């Protein structure tokens, strides 16, 4: 088992990574509060891994709240259901809430933990690759609004993150590949050696080689932890983690969160952002092609579907929560391994990049 520390000024925490550690009761007990426990999961993950958590918690009494699967349920109504469960349990401020599932479960459970009685203890047990390498670390919690993704949320750091990489053994290929978009992102924005390693080890990763997958998760979490430690509330460098996300969120909103998995939309968004970077002269020609080639090795989409309206996507971009008064803030590339924050791209340049990546 490996331990990665998220070093924050006031509320740092450990991330544990290993195979089969979901049942390690000692990990759970050292981070739980003294009050009631609620485990939130979904109807796909609960039948697979709830018993492992039950075994780990032993004689500790806990309640379970199961929500449907899918991005489309990350709504105020589902969030209220968790709050109603907590109230029904007569949960107090010493309550601990465990999120057992992927990014949707973690986001919505974390937001409930942030809001209930102005904040209660929250533990993450991510079971998808995307959640393990990105969503579970850093304290971002949110629900969606019909007008955009993650528009309603709060920063609320977990007490710990327990990553059992064995849970990926039951993850469908499409879900695994969607998580690879976030893995590749780290190499693209700040870790060129990792990007090259991914190029060299794509076959082993696709075969779910345990050593390769664990190394990949560990390096991704280290990258995320380093950035969060520098900028917990996204006032500066943490914005680089949004590479591809503004375009990706627009794609998700425009398709009512039903056509793309989050990582798939981010993959298209990263390529679009790199095409814009090339057209602006910020990075060398061929950068988008190299990025596209690696994404393609994991069967990730890289082009905007031709049936989508570029005009509608541009409007969705302007509502993105990362927009500033001075203009839309995008993350662009200088080269593989170095990203920059940009708010100088014009609307026409952005639309042109989307048109060039459509089809």
N, C-alpha and C positions, 0 to 999 in steps of 0.2 A: 504494500500500500504506500502511496505517495501522499504527502501533505504539502499543499501550496497555500501560503498565507496571503490574504488580501489585507495589506497594511494600510489601514485608515487611521486618521488621527483619533477618532473617538469610538469607533465601533467596527474594528477589524474582526476578521473571522477566518477559520481554516476551511479549505476545500480539500476533501479526502477523495482520492482516486484509487480504485482497485477493482478486482473482479470478485464478486460474491460478498462485498462488504455491506450490502443492504441489510443483512441479517446480523451485523455486528452490534449487539445491544450496547456495548460500552461507548460506541461513537454517539449513539443517540442520547444516552442518558446524561452524558457530560454537557450537553447543550440544551436540554429541555428545562423549562421552568418548573416550578413546583405545583402548578395548577392543572386544570383540565387540558386535555389534548384533543385536537380535531385533525383528522387526516382527510385531506381533500384530494380526490383522484377523479379519473374519468372512466366511462364504461368499457374502455378498451384495456386500460392499464390495470385497473383494480383487480379483475379476475386473474391477472398474471402475477402481480407483485404485492398485493395487499397482505397476503399471508406471510410473506417474508418480513414485512414491517411489523406485523402482529407478533411474529416470533421474536423479533429484535426487542420489542417493547415489553415482552414478557408479561408480568403481572400488572403492569401499568394500565389503568383504565383509560380508554379513549373511544371517541365517537368517529364515525365515518360519514362523509358527504360525497356522493358520487354525482358528477355532472356529465352531460353528453360530451362526445368528442368533436373537435373541429373549431376552426377560427371563428366561424359564424356565431358561436355561442358565447364569445368573449364580450358580453353585453352587460348593461346595468341590471337587467333582470336576473341573469345568472349570479352576478355579484351580490344582489339582494338576497338570493337564496342562501348564500354562504353566511351572510350577516344574520338572516333569520335562524339558521341552524345554531349559530353561536349564542344568540339570545335565548333560543329554546333550551340550550344546554346550561343556561345561567353561567356562561363563561365570564371570567373576571380578567383583570389586567395581568394576572400571572398565567394566563392561558398560553399554550404553544400550539401553533398551527403548522402542520406538515403538508407540503405540496408534493404529491407523488404523481409524476406524469411529465408531459412535455412542456413546451413554452407557454401554451395557453393556460394550462393548469397553474404553472408557476406565476404567470402574470396576474391572473385574476385572484388567485389565493393570496399573493403578496399584497395586492391592493386592498383586499378585505382585511388583512392583518394590519396594514398601515392605517386603516380608517377605524377599525373597531376599538372603541374606548381610546381613541387617539393613538393607537399603536400597541400591538402585542407581539410577542416573540414568534418568529417565522423561521422554519427550516425547509431547505430544498432537497428533494430527492429526484433529480431529473432522470428521465428514462429514454429520452430521444437524443440523438447526436446534437441537434441544434440547441436543445436546452442545456446539454452538458458543456458545450464549448462556448456558449454565449449567454443565453437568456437567464440562466440560474445564477450567474455571477455579476455583481455590480449594483444590485438594489433597485433596478428599474421595474416598476409594477404599473399595470394599466389595464384598462378595458377600451374597446373600440366604440366609436360613434359612427352613425350611418354616413357622416361626411368625411371620416378619416380614421386611420388606424392609430390606436394608442393616444387619442386626444385627451383622455381623462385618466390621470394616474398620479403617482407619487414616488419619490425615492424612499425606499424602506429596505435597509440591508438585512439579509438573513443572518441568523445566528451561526449557521454552518451550511455547507453544501456537501452532500454525500453522493458521489458519482460512482455508481456501480456499473462498470463498462460491460458486464455480462448481460445487462438488460438490452444491449444492442443486438444480442443474438436473436431476439424476437422482433426486431424492428424491420418493417418492410423496406425493400430496396429503395423505393421512391422516397420514403421518409429519411433514410440514411443519406441518400444523395443530396436531399435538400439541406441537410446539416452541413454537408461538405462546402456549400457556398460560404457559410460563415467561417469555416476553417481556412479556406482559400483567401478570404478577406484579410485575415491577419498577415499572411505572407505578402499580400498586395500592398497593404498600407504601411508596414513597418518592419517586416522580417524577411528580407530577400533570400536568406539561407534556407528558411523554412519553406518558402515558395519553391525553391529548387528541389528541396527534399521531397515535397509533395509530387513534383513532376517525376522524380526518380522512383517514387514508391507508390504510384497510383495503382498499379496492378495488385500489389500486396494489400492495399487498403480496400480495393474492390473485392478481394477475396476474404475480407474481414480477418486478416492476420492479426492475432491478439496483440503482439508486441508493437506492430506498426500502428494499430488503432490506439493503443494506450499512449504511445509516444505522441501521436497526433493530438489527442485530447489534452495531454499534459502541456504540450507547448502552446496550444491555443489558450488554455486557462491561464498559463503564465503571462502570455501577452495581454489578455484581458485584465488580469490582476494588476499588472504593472501600470496600465493606463488608468484604471480606476483609482489606484493609489495616488496618482498624480493629479486627478481631476474627478472627484467623486460626483459632483453635481453637473457635469458637462458644461463648465464655463470656458473650457479651452480645448486641450488636446483630446479629451474624450470624444469630442465631435467627430474625430477621424473614424471612429467605429461605425459611423453612419454611412460609410462608403457604399454606394449602391442603394441605400435604403430610401432616399427621397423618391427616386424613380420607382423603386420596388413597391413602396407604400401606395403610390399613385396607381400602379397596376392592380394592386389588391383592392383598393377602393373602387376603381372603375369596373372591376369584375365582381363586385359584391362579395369579396373574400371567398369565392367559390371555385375559381378556375386554377389558381396557383397555390401551392404551398409557399410559406413565407420565404424559404431559402431559394425556391425557384424564381420568385419575383425579384429577390435580391441579386441573383445571378444575372438576370436580364439588366437590372439596374446598374450593376458594376460595369458591364460591357458598355452600356449607353454612356455612363459617366466617363469611361476611358476614351470612347470615341469623341466626346466633347473635349476631353483633355488634349487629344491629338489635334483636333481642329483649332483649338485655342493656341497651339504651339507650346503647350506646357510639358508634353512628353513626346518621345520619339515615335515616328510612324512604326507600326508593327506591335506596339504595346498591347493594343486591344486584341490583336490576333493571338498573341501569346497567352493572354488571360483567357480568351475564348477557348483556346485549345485545351487548357487544363480543365476548365469547367465542362467541356464536352466529354472528357474522359470519364466523367461521372454522370453522363446523360442528362446534364442540366440544360434547360432552355437558355438561349443567349439572345434571341431576337424578340422584339415586340410583335405580337400577333397582328397580321395585317388588317383584321376586322375591327380593331380598336381605333377609336378616334384620337388622333394626336392632339387635337384641340381640347378634348375632354381631359386627356392626361395632363396637359399643361395647366388646366384649371385646377385639377386635383393637386398638382405640385405646389401651386400657390397657396393652398390651404395647409400644406404640410406643417407640422408643429415645429419643424426646425427652421422655418422662415423667420427672418428678422425684419425690423422696420426698414432697414436699408436695402432689403432685397432677399431673394432666395439664397440660402446658404447651402452650397453643395460641397461634397468632398470629391476632389479630383486628384489625379496622379501626376507626379513629376517623372516617376519611373516605377518599375516594380520594386516595392519595398519602401517607397516614400510618397506619402499622401499630403495634401494641403487642403486647408479650408478656403473656399472661394465664394465670394459674393459679387463677382464682377461679370459673370456670364450674362449676356442679354437674353431676353425671352426668345428672340429670333435664333440665337445660337443654340439655345436649349432645344427648341422645336426642331431645328435642323439636325441635331444629333439624334433625336428620337426618330425622325424620318429616315435617317441613314441606317438606323438599326431596326427598322420595321420590315417585316416580310417573312 
